[in-house]
Amino acid sequence: MKKSTKRLSATLSTVLGASLILAACGGTADKAKTDGDKGAKSEGKTYSFRLADTHPDNYPTVLGDKKFAELVNKKSDGRIKISVFPNGSLGDEKSVIEQVQLGAVEFTRVSAGPLAEFSKPLGVFSLPYIFDSSEHEWKFLNSDKGKEMLKSLEASKMEGLAYYDSGARSFYSTKPIKSVDDLKGQKIRVQQNQINIDLIAALGGSATPMPYGEVFSSLQTGVIDGAENNTPSYVSANHYQVAKNLILDGHQRVPEILLASKTVWDKLSDADKKIIQEAATESVKTERAEWDKMEKDSQKKIEESGVKIVEVKDVKPWQNKVKPVIDKYRADYKDVLDAIDAARK
Ligand code: BDP
């Protein structure tokens, strides 16, 4: 989709969403409930909500979103309908987050990367090399502190429901990258937050924050030299067809977050909140299973397509180079960094 068309559809969807939510929360059709049901105040109401995701239809997060929607529908006996809008069709992540804060879009699945500009605690996930492995990351995400971080979104008008998997992010470029030194002077697209800008500066490159949907054409036209992401995104967004040098440095593990607009959430009955929360938690299993599958498939595709892959055996030189970033933010994130360290044991 052209940028102008995309913007128009994002604006249209805001207007549309706003009227939808008015209809939903203003108390539409109260379906009579069977006797013995003395549930909370909005029980029996029907809702039609939208969930935005930047990824295409068969991507693990979208499959997770769909599982979530299906479970909500089932648990509410068809009263709560959630339609999934993939492909960034409701706007890029930053503008979707803004729409969610307003209540114009009711649900979204976004990366913690862009969320960091809206909710400072989530910035911690953009710090480099804080997790040793997927196990370490998930041990933290499932810990009390990890759950508390989801809840911290409330201060920014969002209700965090669940984490989804997003693996580890690595650099890729149209120019060769054989070691950490080769990023020097390269223009690298990053997710939109300040920590990422500091990260690229520490590596000697220049950061270009921009929405995900613009990365492919920017690589093609040379607006940027490279970018960084997990391998499923590198493949599904076709970046691997243009930026054919991949270095598996795994500098970040930035989880995905499934969340609701707090404006919408606060109007739901306790029973409906419970339904939605349970469905979100249950959908994690689907997303993570799809994630594992897609990581393997992407790896295969990359190997078959002539991408030059450099494995990083020793991340020490990378860690040393990005240390100024950790030093800059250590005090801000002390509590959570301690909890992440504790999850290592
Ligand atoms: C992907 C995330 C997606 C982000 C994208 C990005 O799944 O939500 O938008 O990275 O780099 O891994 O912007």
Boltz pocket constraint, residues with backbone or C-beta under 6 A from the ligand:
constraints:
  - pocket:
      binder: B
      contacts: [[A, 54], [A, 93], [A, 109], [A, 110], [A, 111], [A, 166], [A, 190], [A, 191], [A, 210], [A, 211], [A, 212], [A, 228], [A, 229], [A, 230], [A, 233], [A, 256]]
      max_distance: 6.0
